[in-house]
Amino acid sequence: MKGLKFQTRLILGFSLILFFSFIIGIISFIEIKNISKKTEAIYRHPLAVSNSVRDINISINAIHRSMKDVVLAKNIEELYESILVVNKHDRQVYTSFKVVQERFLGEKEVVNDAYQAYRDWEKIRNEVIMLKKGGHDERAADITRGRGAFHVNLLFEKTKILTDFAQNKADEFYLSTLESEQKSFAILITSISLILLISIGTALWLSKSISRPIHRFIDEISTIFTNEDDLIQNIQNKSEQEILGITSKKLKSSYQKLNDFNKELDKQIEQRTSELKEAKEKAEESEQLKSAFLANMSHEIRTPLNSILGFSEFLHKDDLPREKKKLYLDMIDNGGQRLLTIISDIVDISKIEAKQFSLSYEIAMLNEIIDKLHQQFSIATGKKGIELKTLKALDDYSSFISTDITRLSQVFSNLLENSIKFTNEGEIEFGYQVHENRLVMHVRDTGIGIPKDFHHLIFERFRQTDLQEATLPTGTGLGLSIAQGIVELFGGKIWLESEEGTGACFYFELPYLPTSTKQVNKKIKADEFFYHTSGKTILVVEDEPSNYIYVRDLLSEYNYNILHAENGKDAVDIINNDIKVDLILMDIKMPVMNGLQATREIRKTNKTIPVIAQTAHAMSDDKRQAFNAGCNDFLAKPITFQSFSEIVQKHLSQSN
């Protein structure tokens, strides 16, 4: 050991500690794996069996109650509704029995016995249903109260055997796990004590191994400084640390030349890395642009979310006046629509650059667009004490135009948000005027203004990143760039008039496309469609509860009879049971049987009932598949009132 180097001694000491730690780790790992296996056995076998048997009992109870409803059914609709419930829980029982058969650790004959008892009860239920369908109510009731009730009790006794066995098995696994835990704890205590003793011994051994060479080093230093009286006097009667400090000062002068060389080397490195510095600056600029993009997207998304969440909290108040409730609901709707548009902006900006962006024109009241924007942004301006004004050159009836409502609103929104951000007092005005065949729209504010030197930069993407050090804050990053791209897509142009300290006015000019009187009247009367087909029965096939509630409430407001199926199979059963349905709203993606499969099954027996596909998948291939399956029309989510009303009215009118 005496001939070993310091490094070797350190490696040897710590290797010894690591070796024992590794051995302890292996032992602990083995014990943990044992505990894990036993715990997993509880979950994979007894616990899974107990849960499945519990589900079987719950379903048996539900079926038993539903069989009573079958016996008591007053008409064919109630009978088939009860049968559907029985079939639903029947499928759940078979699913649970499958789990029990796979994971039960006892005799399989016990499971088979319980399973056969359920099959026997199923035959009795089918007999009751057939009697009920044949009009033999008394015989059906007698069997339900007699043999049916007896088999239910027999089933509960047999499933109790399964539950008791699973519980005993779980207790056995649990006690075994506790034993392993206690054993692991004892091993851990012993191991920690052993590591502690080894560490103390290793520390003492390393301390001696290091201190002795230090003393030898000090003796050698004394020998070196023998001819220098001042140094010899300084190191006499000094501690090891003090002697090492004095020696380091002496050696410091020896490194002066080395330091000079390092300085010269630094100059050469600086000269040779000029190209790398330039590349680094470009990389930093790219990172700033990326940060600007992320910050802008966060701002754009949070703004409408703030409106939605804020007004949603107000709606929880019970004493909220009706007019305020209506206003808040309008604000939530506006915020939701805007949020949907903003998410699309992430893709829109790339489409604009790639010349793959397109507009969707429709008939719209320009004054209504202005009013909705005023409602949407009046909250933000009110908080800052800014007056928000509008300017409308046409009356409401004359302001119907052909335009892309979403994109026009997006341009106004981006400009208004920009004005609100940089205006702390005064007013903001927005609106439009008509000049011959052009609409000249504007957003004017009394904010801080923009120096003319920056006018040519204001519409460039992420420009505020480049101007962070300037006294003038600018734009929102993507907002003004997107606005410019959309305006140019309309066939218009956008420009700025502003000086520092005098506010700013953004103008954009679009083609004026007024609509004919006939188109205006048709647009105004679109909301009256539902009143001509009240009393019709509509089957809504939708597995998502929130989507069903929305469609149900929308339809029930206009006196429609609503039937609900949670999947395609239930919808097929309703149609095949000759329940009168005037129209089907068919969701595409559903469990058990999807909408396309259900439509094909319905078309085998019913060729005339209108089927409207409603789905969040709105690509052209999805539409083609829906029509090939037998759907009459296609409705893409999110569903708007106008598109929904037009499609429903069209097909209900044709079915009259």
For each residue, the residues with C-beta under 8 A, 3 or more apart:
1: 4 9
2:
3:
4: 1 8 9 12
5: 8 9
6: 9 10 209 210 213
7: 10 11
8: 4 5 11 12
9: 1 4 5 6 12 13 205 206 209
10: 6 7 13 14 206
11: 7 8 14 15
12: 4 8 9 15 16
13: 9 10 16 17 202 205 206
14: 10 11 17 18 202
15: 11 12 18 19
16: 12 13 19 20 198 202
17: 13 14 20 21 195 198 199 202
18: 14 15 21 22
19: 15 16 22 23
20: 16 17 23 24 191 194 195 198
21: 17 18 24 25 195
22: 18 19 25 26
23: 19 20 26 27
24: 20 21 27 28 187 188 191 194 195
25: 21 22 28 29
26: 22 23 29 30
27: 23 24 30 31 187 191
28: 24 25 31 32 184 187 188 191
29: 25 26 32 33
30: 26 27 33 34
31: 27 28 34 35 180 183 184 187
32: 28 29 35 36 184
33: 29 30 36 37
34: 30 31 37 38 180
35: 31 32 38 39 177 180 181 184
36: 32 33 39 40
37: 33 34 40 41
38: 34 35 41 42 173 176 177 180
39: 35 36 42 43 173 177
40: 36 37 43 44
41: 37 38 44 45 46 173
42: 38 39 45 46 47 170 173 174 177
43: 39 40 47 48
44: 40 41 47 48 103
45: 41 42 48 49 103 104 105 166 169
46: 41 42 49 50 105 166 167 169 170 173
47: 42 43 44 50 51 166 170
48: 43 44 45 51 52 99 103
49: 45 46 52 53 99 100 103 104 105 162 163 165 166
50: 46 47 53 54 163 166 167 170
51: 47 48 54 55
52: 48 49 55 56 96 97 99 100 103
53: 49 50 56 57 96 100 159 162 163 166
54: 50 51 57 58 163
55: 51 52 58 59 92 93 96
56: 52 53 59 60 93 96 97 100 118 159
57: 53 54 60 61 156 159
58: 54 55 61 62
59: 55 56 62 63 89 90 92 93 96
60: 56 57 63 64 93 118 152 155 156 159
61: 57 58 64 65
62: 58 59 65 66 85 89
63: 59 60 66 67 86 89 90 93 125
64: 60 61 67 68 148 149 152
65: 61 62 68 69
66: 62 63 69 70 82 85 86 89
67: 63 64 70 71 82 86 125 128 144 148
68: 64 65 71 72 144
69: 65 66 72 73 78 82 85
70: 66 67 73 79 82 83 86 128 129 132 140
71: 67 68 128 132 137 140 141 144
72: 68 69
73: 69 70 76 78 79 82 132
74: 78
75: 78 79
76: 73 79 80 577
77: 80 81 579
78: 69 73 74 75 81 82
79: 70 73 75 76 82 83 132 133
80: 76 77 83 84 573 574 577 579
81: 77 78 84 85
82: 66 67 69 70 73 78 79 85 86
83: 70 79 80 86 87 129
84: 80 81 87 88 570 573
85: 62 66 69 81 82 88 89
86: 63 66 67 70 82 83 89 90 125 129
87: 83 84 90 91
88: 84 85 91 92
89: 59 62 63 66 85 86 92 93
90: 59 63 86 87 93 94 122
91: 87 88 94 95
92: 55 59 88 89 95 96
93: 55 56 59 60 63 89 90 96 97 118
94: 90 91 97 98
95: 91 92 98 99
96: 52 53 55 56 59 92 93 99 100
97: 52 56 93 94 100 101 111 114 115 118
98: 94 95 101 102
99: 48 49 52 95 96 102 103
100: 49 52 53 56 96 97 103 104 111 162
101: 97 98 104 108 111 115
102: 98 99
103: 44 45 48 49 52 99 100
104: 45 49 100 101 108 110 111 162 165 166
105: 45 46 49 165 169
106: 110 111 162 165 169
107: 110
108: 101 104 111 112
109: 112 113
110: 104 106 107 113 114 158 161 162 165
111: 97 100 101 104 106 108 114 115 162
112: 108 109 115 116
113: 109 110 116 117 158
114: 97 110 111 117 118 155 158 159 161 162
115: 97 101 111 112 118 119
116: 112 113 119 120
117: 113 114 120 121 151 154 155 158
118: 56 60 93 97 114 115 121 122 155
119: 115 116 122 123
120: 116 117 123 124 151
121: 117 118 124 125 148 151 152 155
122: 90 118 119 125 126
123: 119 120 126 127
124: 120 121 127 128 143 147 148 151
125: 63 67 86 121 122 128 129 148
126: 122 123 129 130
127: 123 124 130 131 143
128: 67 70 71 124 125 131 132 140 143 144 148
129: 70 83 86 125 126 132 133 140
130: 126 127 133 134
131: 127 128 134 136 137 139 140 143
132: 70 71 73 79 128 129 135 136 137 140
133: 79 129 130
134: 130 131
135: 132
136: 131 132 139 140
137: 71 131 132 140 141
138: 141 142
139: 131 136 142 143
140: 70 71 128 129 131 132 136 137 143 144
141: 71 137 138 144 145
142: 138 139 145 146
143: 124 127 128 131 139 140 146 147 148
144: 67 68 71 128 140 141 148 149
145: 141 142 148 149
146: 142 143 149 150
147: 124 143 150 151
148: 64 67 121 124 125 128 143 144 145 151 152
149: 64 144 145 146 152 153
150: 146 147 153 154
151: 117 120 121 124 147 148 154 155
152: 60 64 121 148 149 155 156
153: 149 150 156 157
154: 117 150 151 157 158
155: 60 114 117 118 121 151 152 158 159
156: 57 60 152 153 159 160
157: 153 154 160 161
158: 110 113 114 117 154 155 161 162
159: 53 56 57 60 114 155 156 162 163
160: 156 157 163 164
161: 110 114 157 158 164 165
162: 49 53 100 104 106 110 111 114 158 159 165 166
163: 49 50 53 54 159 160 166 167
164: 160 161 167 168
165: 49 104 105 106 110 161 162 168 169
166: 45 46 47 49 50 53 104 162 163 169 170
167: 46 50 163 164 170 171
168: 164 165 171 172
169: 45 46 105 106 165 166 172 173
170: 42 46 47 50 166 167 173 174
171: 167 168 174 175
172: 168 169 175 176
173: 38 39 41 42 46 169 170 176 177
174: 42 170 171 177 178
175: 171 172 178 179
176: 38 172 173 179 180
177: 35 38 39 42 173 174 180 181
178: 174 175 181 182
179: 175 176 182 183
180: 31 34 35 38 176 177 183 184
181: 35 177 178 184 185
182: 178 179 185 186
183: 31 179 180 186 187
184: 28 31 32 35 180 181 187 188
185: 181 182 188 189
186: 182 183 189 190
187: 24 27 28 31 183 184 190 191
188: 24 28 184 185 191 192
189: 185 186 192 193
190: 186 187 193 194
191: 20 24 27 28 187 188 194 195
192: 188 189 195 196
193: 189 190 196 197
194: 20 24 190 191 197 198
195: 17 20 21 24 191 192 198 199
196: 192 193 199 200
197: 193 194 200 201
198: 16 17 20 194 195 201 202
199: 17 195 196 202 203
200: 196 197 203 204
201: 197 198 204 205
202: 13 14 16 17 198 199 205 206
203: 199 200 206 207
204: 200 201 207 208
205: 9 13 201 202 208 209
206: 9 10 13 202 203 209 210
207: 203 204 210 211
208: 204 205 211 212
209: 6 9 205 206 212 213
210: 6 206 207 213 214
211: 207 208 214 215
212: 208 209 215 216
213: 6 209 210 216 217
214: 210 211 217 218 240 244
215: 211 212 218 219 240
216: 212 213 219 220
217: 213 214 220 221
218: 214 215 221 222 235 240 243 244
219: 215 216 222 223
220: 216 217 223 224
221: 217 218 224 225 235 243 247
222: 218 219 225 226 232 235
223: 219 220 226
224: 220 221
225: 221 222 228 231 232 235 250
226: 222 223 232
227:
228: 225 231 232
229: 232 233
230: 233 234
231: 225 228 234 235 246 250
232: 222 225 226 228 229 235 236
233: 229 230 236
234: 230 231 238 246
235: 218 221 222 225 231 232 238 242 243 246 247
236: 232 233
237:
238: 234 235 242 243 246
239: 242 243
240: 214 215 218 243 244
241: 244 245
242: 235 238 239 245 246
243: 218 221 235 238 239 240 246 247
244: 214 218 240 241 247 248
245: 241 242 248 249
246: 231 234 235 238 242 243 249 250
247: 221 235 243 244 250 251
248: 244 245 251 252
249: 245 246 252
250: 225 231 246 247 253 254
251: 247 248 254 255
252: 248 249 255 256
253: 250 256
254: 250 251 257
255: 251 252 258 259
256: 252 253 259 260
257: 254 260 261
258: 255 261 262
259: 255 256 262 263
260: 256 257 263 264
261: 257 258 264 265
262: 258 259 265 266
263: 259 260 266 267
264: 260 261 267 268
265: 261 262 268 269
266: 262 263 269 270
267: 263 264 270 271
268: 264 265 271 272
269: 265 266 272 273
270: 266 267 273 274
271: 267 268 274
272: 268 269
273: 269 270 276 277
274: 270 271 277 278
275: 278 279
276: 273 279 280
277: 273 274 280 281
278: 274 275 281 282
279: 275 276 282 283
280: 276 277 283 284
281: 277 278 284 285
282: 278 279 285 286
283: 279 280 286 287
284: 280 281 287 288
285: 281 282 288 289
286: 282 283 289 290
287: 283 284 290 291
288: 284 285 291 292 462 465
289: 285 286 292 293 461 462 465
290: 286 287 293 294
291: 287 288 294 295 465
292: 288 289 295 296 462 464 465 477
293: 289 290 296 297 462 477 478
294: 290 291 297 298
295: 291 292 298 299 477
296: 292 293 299 300 462 476 477 478 479
297: 293 294 300 301 346 478
298: 294 295 301 302
299: 295 296 302 303 476
300: 296 297 303 342 345 476 478 479
301: 297 298 304 305 339 342 343
302: 298 299 305 306
303: 299 300 306 307 338 417
304: 301 307 308 334 335 336 338 339 342
305: 301 302 308 309 335 339
306: 302 303 309 310
307: 303 304 310 311 331 332 334 335 376 379
308: 304 305 311 312 332 335 336 339
309: 305 306 312 313
310: 306 307 313 314
311: 307 308 314 315 328 329 331 332 335
312: 308 309 315 316 332
313: 309 310 316
314: 310 311 317 320 324 328
315: 311 312 320 325 328 329 332
316: 312 313
317: 314 320
318:
319:
320: 314 315 317 324 325 328
321: 324 325
322: 325 326
323: 326 327
324: 314 320 321 327 328
325: 315 320 321 322 328 329
326: 322 323 329 330
327: 323 324 330 331 375
328: 311 314 315 320 324 325 331 332
329: 311 315 325 326 332 333
330: 326 327 333 334 372 375
331: 307 311 327 328 334 335 375 376 379
332: 307 308 311 312 315 328 329 335 336
333: 329 330 336 337
334: 304 307 330 331 337 338 372 375 376
335: 304 305 307 308 311 331 332 338 339 376
336: 304 308 332 333 339 340
337: 333 334 340 341 406
338: 303 304 334 335 341 342 376 409 413
339: 301 304 305 308 335 336 342 343
340: 336 337 343 344 638
341: 337 338 344 345 406 409 410
342: 300 301 304 338 339 345
343: 301 339 340 346
344: 340 341 347 348
345: 300 341 342 348 349 410 478 482
346: 297 343 349 350
347: 344 350 351
348: 344 345 351 352 357 482 485
349: 345 346 352 353 461 478 481 482 485
350: 346 347 353 354
351: 347 348 354 356 357
352: 348 349 355 357 482 485 486 489
353: 349 350 485
354: 350 351 357
355: 352
356: 351
357: 348 351 352 354 485 489
358: 489
359: 404 407 489 490
360: 404 406
361: 402 403 404 513
362: 402 403 404 405
363: 400 401 402 515 519 520 522 523
364: 368 369 400 401 402 403 405 408
365: 368 369 396 399 400 523
366: 369 370 392 394 399 400 401 403 432 439
367: 370 371 392 394 395 396 399
368: 364 365 371 372 396 399
369: 364 365 366 372 373 405 408 409 412
370: 366 367 373 374 390 392 430 431 432
371: 367 368 374 375 390
372: 330 334 368 369 375 376 409
373: 369 370 376 377 409 412 413 416 430
374: 370 371 377 378 388 390
375: 327 330 331 334 371 372 378
376: 307 331 334 335 338 372 373 379 413
377: 373 374 380 381 388 413 416 417 420
378: 374 375 381 382 388
379: 307 331 376 382 383
380: 377 383 384 420
381: 377 378 384 386 387 388 420 428
382: 378 379 385 386 388
383: 379 380
384: 380 381 420 423 424 425
385: 382 425
386: 381 382 420 423 424 425 426 427 428
387: 381 426 427 428
388: 374 377 378 381 382 427 428 429
389: 427 428 429 430 431
390: 370 371 374 429 430 431
391: 429 430 431 432 433 442
392: 366 367 370 399 431 432
393: 431 432 433 434
394: 366 367 398 399 434
395: 367 398 399
396: 365 367 368 399
397: 400 520
398: 394 395 514
399: 365 366 367 368 392 394 395 396
400: 363 364 365 366 397 514 515 519 520 523
401: 363 364 366 439 512 513 514 515
402: 361 362 363 364 513 514 515
403: 361 362 364 366 408 490 510 513
404: 359 360 361 362 407 408 490
405: 362 364 369 408 409
406: 337 341 360 409 410
407: 359 404 410 411 486 489 490
408: 364 369 403 404 405 411 412 490 510
409: 338 341 369 372 373 405 406 412 413
410: 341 345 406 407 413 414 482 483 486
411: 407 408 414 415 483 486 487 494 508
412: 369 373 408 409 415 416 430 441 443
413: 338 373 376 377 409 410 416 417
414: 410 411 417 418 476 479 480 482 483
415: 411 412 418 419 430 443 479 480 483 506 508
416: 373 377 412 413 419 420 428 430 443
417: 303 377 413 414 420 421 476 479
418: 414 415 421 422 443 475 476 479 480 506
419: 415 416 422 423 428 443 444 445 447 504 506
420: 377 380 381 384 386 416 417 423 428 445
421: 417 418 473 476
422: 418 419 445 447 448 473 504
423: 384 386 419 420 426 428 445 446 447 448 503
424: 384 386 447 448
425: 384 385 386 446
426: 386 387 423 445 446 447 503
427: 386 387 388 389 445 446
428: 381 386 387 388 389 416 419 420 423 443 444 445 446
429: 388 389 390 391 442 443 444 445
430: 370 373 389 390 391 412 415 416 441 442 443 444
431: 370 389 390 391 392 393 441 442
432: 366 370 391 392 393 439 440 441 442
433: 391 393 439 440
434: 393 394 438 439 440 512
435: 438 439 440
436: 512
437: 511 512
438: 434 435 492 509 510 511 512
439: 366 401 432 433 434 435 509 510 511 512
440: 432 433 434 435 507 508 509
441: 412 430 431 432 507 508 509 510
442: 391 429 430 431 432 505 506 507 508
443: 412 415 416 418 419 428 429 430 505 506
444: 419 428 429 430 503 504 505 506
445: 419 420 422 423 426 427 428 429 503 504 505
446: 423 425 426 427 428 503
447: 419 422 423 424 426 503 504
448: 422 423 424 472 473 500 501 503
449: 498 499 500 501 502 503 504
450: 454 455 458 472 474 496 498 499 500 504
451: 454 455 472 499 500
452: 455 498 499
453:
454: 450 451 457 458 467 472 474
455: 450 451 452 458 496 498
456:
457: 454 460 463 466 467 474
458: 450 454 455 463 474 475 480 496
459: 480 481 483 484 494
460: 457 463 481
461: 289 349 477 478 481
462: 288 289 292 293 296 465 466 477 478
463: 457 458 460 466 467 474 475 477
464: 292 467 468 473 474 475 476 477
465: 288 289 291 292 462 468 477
466: 457 462 463
467: 454 457 463 464 470 472 473 474
468: 464 465
469:
470: 467
471:
472: 448 450 451 454 467 500
473: 421 422 448 464 467
474: 450 454 457 458 463 464 467
475: 418 458 463 464 479 480
476: 296 299 300 414 417 418 421 464 479 480
477: 292 293 295 296 461 462 463 464 465 481
478: 293 296 297 300 345 349 461 462 481 482
479: 296 300 414 415 417 418 475 476 482 483
480: 414 415 418 458 459 475 476 483 484
481: 349 459 460 461 477 478 484 485
482: 345 348 349 352 410 414 478 479 485 486
483: 410 411 414 415 459 479 480 486 487 494 508
484: 459 480 481 487 488 494
485: 348 349 352 353 357 481 482 488 489
486: 352 407 410 411 482 483 489 490
487: 411 483 484 490 492 493 494 508 509 510
488: 484 485 491 492 493 494
489: 352 357 358 359 407 485 486
490: 359 403 404 407 408 486 487 510 511
491: 488 510 511
492: 438 487 488 508 509 510 511
493: 487 488 508 509
494: 411 459 483 484 487 488 506 507 508 509
495: 506 507 508
496: 450 455 458 504 505 506 507
497: 504 505 507
498: 449 450 452 455 502 503 504 505
499: 449 450 451 452 502
500: 448 449 450 451 472
501: 448 449
502: 449 498 499
503: 423 426 444 445 446 447 448 449 498
504: 419 422 444 445 447 449 450 496 497 498
505: 442 443 444 445 496 497 498
506: 415 418 419 442 443 444 494 495 496
507: 440 441 442 494 495 496 497
508: 411 415 440 441 442 483 487 492 493 494 495
509: 438 439 440 441 487 492 493 494
510: 403 408 438 439 441 487 490 491 492
511: 437 438 439 490 491 492
512: 401 434 436 437 438 439
513: 361 401 402 403
514: 398 400 401 402
515: 363 400 401 402 519 520 523
516: 519 520
517: 520 521
518: 521 522
519: 363 400 515 516 522 523
520: 363 397 400 515 516 517 523 524
521: 517 518 524 525
522: 363 518 519 525 526
523: 363 365 400 515 519 520 526
524: 520 521 527
525: 521 522 528
526: 522 523 529 642 645 646
527: 524 641 642 645
528: 525 531 532
529: 526 532 533 645 646 648 649
530: 533 534 557 558 645 648 649
531: 528 534 558
532: 528 529 649 653
533: 529 530 536 560 648 649 652 653 656
534: 530 531 558 559 560
535: 559 560 561
536: 533 560 561 582 583 652
537: 560 561 562 563 580 581 582 583
538: 555 560 561 562 563 581 582 583 584 585 648
539: 563 564 565 571 574 575 581 583 584 585
540: 548 551 552 555 562 563 564 565 585
541: 565 567 568 570 571 584 585 586 587 590 595 598
542: 547 548 551 564 565 566 585 587 590 614
543: 566 567 587 590 591
544: 547 548 587
545: 548 549
546: 549 550
547: 542 544 550 551 587 637
548: 540 542 544 545 551 552 564
549: 545 546 552 553
550: 546 547 553 554 639
551: 540 542 547 548 554 555 585 614 639
552: 540 548 549 555 556 562 564
553: 549 550 556 557
554: 550 551 557 641 644
555: 538 540 551 552 558 560 562 648
556: 552 553 559 560 562
557: 530 553 554
558: 530 531 534 555
559: 534 535 556
560: 533 534 535 536 537 538 555 556
561: 535 536 537 538
562: 537 538 540 552 555 556
563: 537 538 539 540 574 579 581
564: 539 540 542 548 552
565: 539 540 541 542 568 570 571 573 574
566: 542 543 570 590
567: 541 543 570 571 590 591 592 593 598
568: 541 565 571 572 586 590 592 593 594 595 597 598 599 601
569: 572 573 592 593 598
570: 84 541 565 566 567 573 574 592
571: 539 541 565 567 568 574 575 584 586 598 602
572: 568 569 575 576 593 598 601 602
573: 80 84 565 569 570 576 577
574: 80 539 563 565 570 571 577 579 581
575: 539 571 572 579 581 584 602 605 606 609
576: 572 573 605
577: 76 80 573 574
578:
579: 77 80 563 574 575
580: 537
581: 537 538 539 563 574 575 584 609
582: 536 537 538 609 610 652 655
583: 536 537 538 539 609 610 611 612 648 651 652 655
584: 538 539 541 571 575 581 602 609 610 611 612
585: 538 539 540 541 542 551 612 614 635
586: 541 568 571 595 598 599 611 612 613 614 631
587: 541 542 543 544 547 590 595 614 615
588: 594 595 596 613 614 615 617 622 626
589: 594 595 615 616 617
590: 541 542 543 566 567 568 587 593 594 595 598
591: 543 567
592: 567 568 569 570
593: 567 568 569 572 590 597 598 601
594: 568 588 589 590 597 598
595: 541 568 586 587 588 589 590 598 599 613 615 626 629
596: 588 599 600 625 626 629
597: 568 593 594 600 601 629
598: 541 567 568 569 571 572 586 590 593 594 595 601 602
599: 568 586 595 596 602 603 611 613 626 629 630 631
600: 596 597 603 604 629 630
601: 568 572 593 597 598 604 605
602: 571 572 575 584 598 599 605 606 609 611 630
603: 599 600 606 607 629 630
604: 600 601
605: 575 576 601 602
606: 575 602 603 609
607: 603
608: 655
609: 575 581 582 583 584 602 606 655
610: 582 583 584 632 633 651 652 654 655
611: 583 584 586 599 602 630 631 632
612: 583 584 585 586 631 632 633 634 635 647 648 651
613: 586 588 595 599 626 631 633 634 635
614: 542 551 585 586 587 588 635 636 637 639
615: 587 588 589 595 618 622 626 634 635 636 637
616: 589 636 637
617: 588 589 622 636
618: 615 622 623 636 637
619: 622 623
620: 623 624
621: 624 625
622: 588 615 617 618 619 625 626 634
623: 618 619 620 626 627 634
624: 620 621 627 628
625: 596 621 622 628 629
626: 588 595 596 599 613 615 622 623 629 631 634
627: 623 624 630 631 634
628: 624 625
629: 595 596 597 599 600 603 625 626
630: 599 600 602 603 611 627
631: 586 599 611 612 613 626 627 634
632: 610 611 612 651
633: 610 612 613 647 650 651
634: 612 613 615 622 623 626 627 631
635: 585 612 613 614 615 639 643 644 647
636: 614 615 616 617 618 639
637: 547 614 615 616 618
638: 340
639: 550 551 614 635 636 643 644
640: 643 644
641: 527 554 644 645
642: 526 527 645 646
643: 635 639 640 646 647
644: 554 635 639 640 641 647 648
645: 526 527 529 530 641 642 648 649
646: 526 529 642 643 649 650
647: 612 633 635 643 644 650 651
648: 529 530 533 538 555 583 612 644 645 651 652
649: 529 530 532 533 645 646 652 653
650: 633 646 647 653 654
651: 583 610 612 632 633 647 648 654 655
652: 533 536 582 583 610 648 649 655 656
653: 532 533 649 650 656
654: 610 650 651
655: 582 583 608 609 610 651 652
656: 533 652 653
